Amino acid sequence: MNWIDIKDREPILGQIVLSYSKEDGVIQTKYTTFQKGSIGYKQSRPEKWFEYITRQNFAMRHKATHWMPIINVPA
């Protein structure tokens, strides 16, 4: 599987993927946006981003340039 440039194609919203940035390297993330009812959604902010949860249980944005689907391989 090859890395996909975010400029070429975006993941499906809610999809869990591996994402890459030069600053942070490879991280498992969720491709997300503001959910209906949230302040950002009410402000019509269409922004999408890669999000991951830290060990301290904080949601962080990952400024990825490339991504790759996670494929479950049977044991």
Helices and strands as residue ranges (DSSP letters): E 4-5, E 16-21, E 25-33, H 39-42, E 48-53, E 59-62, E 66-69
